[in-house]
């Protein structure tokens, strides 16, 4: 932590990261302590994460290297994606530094550390690393090999900007040579590039982002599992890549998801396509007053009233087939065309929805007892893991027990059925559920959805 809080490396990185030739270079302590600090600290903790977990599984960098996993065909889809993105980073940073456009190189490194490694690759592989089953050891060693290779390349490329912390991280985690300065500059390897997988993951990230946006609308936390997600896309071919379906399901945190292929050119075609595929929407229609009012003059109010009473689906179908709809109102009749109407839709009850460009994601908002229990379990696991960290325990340490107090009888009954999963998530040998609030060491009170629960770990 001292390396991060009191390092000249942070100042160096901040100035280079900020030094666009078209903007004034004004120093801001608050700005330096926000995004630039996040980048450097994230890289630091990625190394810690790699070091602690790989040491636990006795990872040997001289044996379990990149050539080893490629030769033995061990790479999974996430590994292929990260290594492919890394090659693009090598190309971008090399060109940027050769042209003295150091800020462009810094921004590229930022994107890779934050968006690709920290927010995508680590969450995808975290559960695999957490599994200490001997049967899956080879898979975990593959993940460590990918992290080993990627982090080492970042240390080398970031070294000209932040020399002290990168040399420290290199010597702490890799130490192939006496200093990172003695390493060769990374070279672009076209054999590791897979644009198809990159495109698939870009789409996957977009879908997950939309699902998270829908969750926010429904006030459903990301770690809470939900029943189902519905993905509507005009080009869902990215899901044809082997292995991506399971990654998507885990990232969405759903029991199941369904893909709906929709194709449309107009708003009418879009709504009809959604309805034909039983997508949970409720179509609606409004009159474009400035278009219709000159035709009906003082009867505009009656036209609006008549429009509110008709079957919207019938109207849309007529517009699609004949290009017009004859609307009868008190005192007359008018032929409406698509330009006279504003078509829209709302999400049906029991769902939340978010959309962008040609992708729509729906999530169910109804949660049964089982899903609610799993949500509570995830909240407890997160707080217990935080308590482990606050008390200085190593993430790989298997502790004696965890304690949760102030529970209701019903909660104890439900959580007891999930005891093994909670023990696995927080790495303890036993979990004790209680209605009482016992006085224990290493304990704290946590607020979970308005409930004050007492947790302890030892």
C-alpha positions in Angstrom: 0.0 0.0 0.0 2.9 2.4 0.7 4.1 1.8 -2.9 0.7 3.0 -4.1 0.0 5.9 -1.8 3.5 7.5 -1.7 5.0 6.6 -5.1 6.5 8.8 -7.7 5.3 6.2 -10.1 1.7 7.4 -9.6 2.7 11.0 -10.4 4.6 9.9 -13.5 1.8 7.7 -14.8 -0.7 10.5 -14.1 1.1 13.1 -16.1 1.7 10.8 -19.0 -1.8 9.4 -18.9 -3.2 13.0 -19.0 -0.7 14.6 -21.4 -2.8 14.9 -24.5 -1.2 17.3 -27.0 -4.5 19.1 -27.5 -5.3 19.7 -23.8 -3.7 21.9 -21.1 -1.8 19.9 -18.6 -3.1 21.0 -15.2 -2.2 19.0 -12.1 -5.1 17.9 -9.9 -4.5 15.9 -6.8 -8.1 14.7 -6.8 -7.9 13.6 -10.4 -4.6 11.7 -9.8 -6.2 10.0 -6.8 -9.1 8.7 -8.9 -8.7 6.9 -12.2 -4.8 6.9 -12.4 -4.7 5.5 -8.8 -7.3 2.9 -9.7 -5.3 1.7 -12.6 -2.0 1.3 -10.7 -3.7 -0.1 -7.6 -5.7 -2.6 -9.7 -2.5 -3.8 -11.4 -0.9 -4.2 -7.9 -3.8 -6.3 -6.6 -4.0 -8.4 -9.8 -0.4 -9.4 -9.0 -1.3 -10.2 -5.4 -4.3 -12.2 -6.6 -2.2 -14.2 -9.0 0.7 -14.7 -6.5 -1.5 -15.9 -3.6 -3.6 -18.3 -5.6 -0.9 -19.7 -7.9 1.3 -20.4 -4.8 -1.5 -22.3 -3.2 -1.8 -24.6 -6.2 2.0 -24.9 -6.5 2.2 -23.2 -9.9 5.6 -23.6 -11.5 6.3 -20.9 -14.1 9.1 -22.9 -15.7 6.8 -25.8 -16.3 3.4 -24.3 -16.7 4.2 -21.7 -19.3 2.3 -20.4 -22.3 3.9 -22.9 -24.7 2.9 -25.7 -22.3 -0.8 -24.8 -22.5 -0.8 -24.2 -26.2 1.1 -27.5 -26.9 -1.3 -29.5 -24.8 -4.4 -27.6 -26.2 -5.5 -26.5 -22.7 -6.6 -22.9 -23.5 -10.2 -22.2 -22.8 -12.3 -19.6 -24.5 -11.6 -16.8 -21.9 -7.8 -17.5 -22.2 -8.0 -17.3 -26.0 -9.8 -14.0 -25.8 -7.4 -12.4 -23.3 -4.3 -13.4 -25.2 -5.8 -12.2 -28.4 -6.6 -8.8 -26.8 -3.0 -8.7 -25.4 -1.5 -8.9 -28.9 -3.5 -5.9 -29.9 -2.2 -4.1 -26.7 1.4 -5.0 -27.7 0.9 -3.5 -31.1 -0.8 -0.3 -30.0 1.6 0.4 -27.1 4.7 -0.3 -29.3 3.6 2.0 -32.0 2.5 4.7 -29.6 5.8 4.7 -27.7 7.8 4.7 -31.0 5.9 7.8 -32.0 6.3 9.4 -28.6 2.5 9.3 -28.1 2.9 8.0 -24.6 -0.6 9.1 -23.4 -2.1 6.8 -26.1 -0.1 3.9 -24.8 -1.1 4.7 -21.2 -4.8 4.7 -22.2 -4.5 1.4 -24.0 -2.8 -0.2 -20.9 -5.6 1.3 -18.8 -8.3 -0.4 -20.9 -6.6 -3.7 -20.7 -6.0 -3.7 -17.0 -9.4 -2.4 -16.0 -11.8 -3.6 -18.7 -10.2 -6.8 -19.9 -8.3 -8.3 -16.9 -10.0 -6.9 -13.8 -13.6 -6.6 -14.9 -13.8 -9.5 -17.4 -11.1 -12.2 -17.2 -10.8 -12.4 -13.4 -14.6 -12.6 -12.8 -15.0 -15.2 -15.4 -12.2 -17.4 -14.0 -12.6 -16.6 -10.3 -14.9 -19.6 -9.5 -12.5 -22.0 -11.4 -9.6 -20.7 -9.3 -11.6 -21.0 -6.1 -12.2 -24.7 -6.7 -9.5 -26.6 -4.9 -10.5 -30.0 -6.4 -7.5 -31.9 -7.6 -9.4 -33.1 -10.7 -9.5 -29.5 -11.9 -5.9 -28.6 -11.1 -4.7 -28.6 -14.7 -7.4 -26.1 -15.6 -6.3 -23.8 -12.8 -2.7 -24.1 -13.8 -3.8 -23.0 -17.3 -5.4 -19.9 -15.9 -2.3 -19.1 -13.9 -0.2 -19.5 -17.0 -2.4 -16.9 -18.8 -2.2 -14.5 -15.9 1.5 -15.1 -15.6 2.1 -14.3 -19.3 -0.3 -11.3 -19.4 0.9 -9.6 -16.2 4.5 -10.0 -17.1 3.9 -8.3 -20.5 2.1 -5.4 -18.8 4.9 -4.9 -16.3 7.4 -4.7 -19.2 5.3 -2.2 -21.2 4.3 -0.1 -18.3 7.9 0.1 -16.9 8.9 3.2 -18.9 6.0 5.1 -17.3 6.1 3.6 -13.8 9.5 2.0 -13.3 9.6 1.4 -9.5 6.3 -0.4 -8.9 6.6 -2.5 -12.1 10.1 -3.6 -11.2 8.8 -4.5 -7.7 5.9 -6.5 -9.0 8.1 -8.2 -11.6 10.6 -9.3 -8.9 7.8 -10.3 -6.5 5.9 -12.5 -9.0 8.2 -13.4 -11.8 11.9 -12.7 -11.2 13.0 -14.4 -14.4 15.9 -11.9 -14.4 17.4 -9.4 -11.9 15.2 -6.6 -13.2 12.3 -6.1 -15.6 14.7 -3.8 -17.5 16.6 -6.9 -18.7 13.5 -8.4 -20.4 12.9 -8.1 -24.1 10.1 -5.9 -25.3 7.0 -7.9 -26.0 6.5 -8.9 -29.7 3.2 -9.1 -31.5 2.3 -12.8 -32.0 -0.3 -13.3 -34.8 -0.8 -16.9 -33.9 -2.5 -15.8 -30.6 -5.0 -13.5 -32.4 -8.5 -14.7 -32.8 -10.8 -12.0 -34.0 -13.9 -14.2 -34.0 -13.6 -14.9 -30.3 -12.8 -11.2 -29.6 -16.0 -10.2 -31.5 -18.0 -12.8 -29.5 -16.7 -11.5 -26.2 -17.4 -7.9 -27.2 -21.0 -8.9 -27.8 -21.1 -10.9 -24.6 -19.9 -7.9 -22.6 -22.6 -5.7 -24.2 -25.3 -8.2 -23.4 -24.1 -8.5 -19.8 -24.0 -4.7 -19.5 -27.6 -4.5 -20.7 -28.7 -7.2 -18.3 -27.0 -5.3 -15.4 -28.8 -2.1 -16.5 -32.1 -4.0 -16.4 -31.3 -5.4 -13.0 -30.7 -1.8 -11.7 -34.2 -0.8 -13.0 -35.7 -3.7 -11.0 -33.3 -3.1 -8.0 -31.9 -6.6 -8.3 -28.2 -6.8 -7.2 -25.8 -8.4 -9.7 -24.8 -11.1 -7.3 -28.4 -12.2 -6.8 -29.3 -15.1 -9.1 -32.4 -14.7 -11.2 -34.7 -17.2 -13.0 -34.4 -16.2 -16.6 -33.0 -13.7 -19.1 -34.3 -13.2 -22.6 -31.8 -11.8 -25.2 -33.2 -10.4 -28.4 -30.7 -9.6 -31.2 -30.7 -9.2 -34.9 -27.4 -11.1 -35.2 -26.9 -13.7 -32.4 -24.3 -15.6 -34.3 -21.7 -14.8 -31.6 -23.3 -17.5 -29.5 -22.3 -20.2 -32.0 -18.7 -20.3 -30.7 -18.1 -23.3 -28.5 -18.0 -22.6 -24.8 -19.4 -19.1 -24.8 -22.9 -20.1 -23.7 -21.8 -21.2 -20.3 -19.6 -18.1 -19.9 -22.7 -16.0 -20.7 -25.0 -17.8 -18.3 -22.5 -17.4 -15.5 -21.9 -13.7 -16.2 -25.7 -13.1 -16.4 -26.1 -15.0 -13.1 -29.3 -16.7 -14.3 -30.6 -20.2 -14.2 -31.3 -20.1 -17.9 -31.4 -17.7 -20.8 -33.2 -17.7 -24.2 -32.0 -16.2 -27.5 -34.6 -14.6 -29.8 -33.5 -13.7 -33.3 -35.4 -10.6 -34.4 -35.0 -8.9 -37.8 -36.7 -5.6 -38.7 -36.3 -2.4 -40.7 -39.2 -0.4 -39.3 -40.7 0.1 -35.8 -43.8 -1.8 -37.0 -41.7 -4.8 -38.0 -39.8 -4.7 -34.7 -42.9 -4.8 -32.5 -44.5 -7.5 -34.6 -41.3 -9.6 -34.5 -41.1 -9.3 -30.7 -44.8 -10.2 -30.3 -44.5 -13.2 -32.7 -41.6 -14.5 -30.6 -43.6 -14.1 -27.3 -41.3 -11.4 -26.0 -42.8 -9.8 -22.9 -43.7 -6.4 -24.2 -46.9 -4.3 -24.2 -47.2 -2.2 -27.4 -48.8 1.2 -27.3 -49.6 3.9 -29.8 -49.9 7.7 -29.7 -51.3 10.2 -32.2 -48.9 12.6 -33.8 -51.1 15.6 -33.2 -49.4 18.0 -35.6 -49.9 15.6 -38.5 -53.5 14.6 -37.7 -55.0 17.8 -36.2 -55.2 19.8 -39.6 -57.3 16.9 -41.0 -59.8 16.6 -38.2 -59.6 20.1 -36.7 -61.8 20.4 -33.6 -62.5 16.6 -33.5 -58.9 15.8 -32.5 -60.0 15.0 -29.0 -62.6 12.5 -30.3 -59.9 10.9 -32.5 -57.6 10.5 -29.5 -60.4 8.9 -27.4 -61.2 6.4 -30.3 -57.5 5.5 -30.6 -57.2 4.7 -26.9 -60.0 2.1 -27.2 -58.8 0.1 -30.2 -56.7 -3.1 -30.2 -53.2 -2.0 -30.7 -52.0 -5.3 -32.2 -54.9 -5.1 -34.7 -53.8 -1.6 -35.7 -50.2 -2.6 -36.1 -51.1 -5.6 -38.2 -53.2 -3.4 -40.5 -50.4 -0.9 -40.9 -48.0 -3.6 -41.8 -50.3 -5.3 -44.4 -52.0 -2.3 -46.0 -50.0 0.7 -44.9 -53.0 2.4 -43.3 -55.7 2.0 -40.7 -59.2 3.3 -40.8 -60.2 4.7 -37.5 -63.8 5.5 -36.8 -64.6 8.2 -34.2 -67.7 10.0 -33.1 -68.7 12.1 -36.0 -66.4 10.7 -38.7 -63.6 8.4 -39.9 -59.9 9.0 -40.8 -57.3 6.9 -42.5 -54.1 6.8 -40.4 -50.7 6.0 -41.8 -47.5 5.1 -40.0 -46.3 8.7 -40.0 -49.5 9.8 -38.2 -48.7 7.5 -35.3 -46.0 7.1 -32.7 -45.5 3.4 -31.9 -43.7 2.3 -28.7 -43.8 -0.5 -26.1 -43.4 -1.1 -22.4 -42.0 -4.1 -20.7 -44.6 -6.5 -19.4 -45.2 -7.0 -15.7 -42.7 -9.3 -14.0 -39.8 -8.2 -16.3 -37.3 -5.4 -16.6 -35.7 -4.5 -19.9 -32.7 -2.6 -21.3 -31.8 -2.1 -24.9 -29.1 -0.6 -27.1 -28.7 -0.5 -30.8 -30.0 -3.9 -32.0 -29.9 -5.8 -28.7 -32.6 -6.1 -26.0 -32.2 -7.9 -22.8 -35.1 -8.8 -20.5 -34.7 -10.2 -17.0 -37.4 -11.7 -14.8 -38.0 -9.7 -11.6 -40.0 -12.4 -9.7 -37.9 -14.3 -7.3 -39.1 -17.4 -5.5 -38.0 -18.6 -2.1 -35.0 -20.5 -3.5 -33.6 -17.6 -5.5 -34.1 -15.3 -2.5 -32.2 -17.7 -0.3 -29.3 -17.8 -2.9 -29.3 -14.0 -3.0 -29.0 -13.9 0.8 -26.2 -16.5 0.6 -24.3 -14.4 -1.9 -24.7 -11.3 0.3 -23.5 -13.2 3.4 -20.5 -14.6 1.4 -19.5 -11.2 0.2 -19.6 -9.7 3.8 -17.7 -12.7 5.3 -15.1 -12.4 2.6 -14.7 -8.7 3.4 -14.4 -9.6 7.1 -11.6 -12.1 6.2 -9.8 -9.3 4.4 -10.3 -6.8 7.3 -8.8 -9.4 9.7 -5.7 -10.0 7.5 -6.5 -13.6 6.4 -5.0 -14.8 3.2 -7.7 -15.6 0.6 -6.4 -19.1 0.2 -6.4 -19.9 4.0 -9.1 -22.4 5.0 -10.5 -21.1 8.4 -12.2 -23.0 11.2 -15.7 -21.5 11.1 -18.1 -18.7 10.2 -20.9 -17.5 12.3 -24.2 -15.7 11.3 -26.5 -14.5 14.1 -29.8 -12.6 14.4 -31.4 -14.8 11.8 -35.1 -15.8 11.7 -36.2 -19.5 12.0 -37.2 -19.5 8.3 -33.9 -18.1 7.2 -32.0 -20.6 9.2 -34.0 -23.4 7.7 -33.3 -22.2 4.1 -29.6 -21.4 4.7 -29.0 -24.7 6.3 -29.7 -26.4 3.0 -27.1 -24.1 1.4 -24.5 -24.6 4.1 -22.0 -26.5 1.9 -22.0 -23.7 -0.7 -21.4 -21.0 1.8 -18.5 -23.0 3.3 -17.0 -23.3 -0.2 -17.5 -19.6 -1.0 -15.8 -18.3 2.2 -13.4 -21.2 2.7 -14.3 -22.4 6.2 -14.8 -25.9 7.6 -18.1 -25.2 9.3 -20.9 -22.5 9.3 -23.1 -21.8 12.4 -26.5 -20.2 11.9 -28.2 -18.8 15.0 -31.1 -16.6 16.2 -28.9 -15.2 18.9 -26.3 -12.5 18.7 -23.4 -14.1 20.5 -20.4 -12.1 21.7 -17.5 -13.3 19.5 -14.2 -12.0 18.4 -13.6 -10.9 14.8 -17.3 -10.0 14.4 -19.3 -7.1 12.9 -22.8 -6.1 12.3 -23.9 -5.9 8.6 -27.0 -4.5 7.1 -28.7 -6.8 4.5 -31.8 -5.3 3.0 -32.7 -3.6 6.3 -31.8 -6.6 8.4 -29.0 -6.3 11.1 -27.1 -9.5 11.1 -24.0 -10.3 13.1 -21.2 -12.2 11.4 -17.9 -13.6 12.6 -15.1 -15.7 11.2 -12.2 -17.4 12.7 
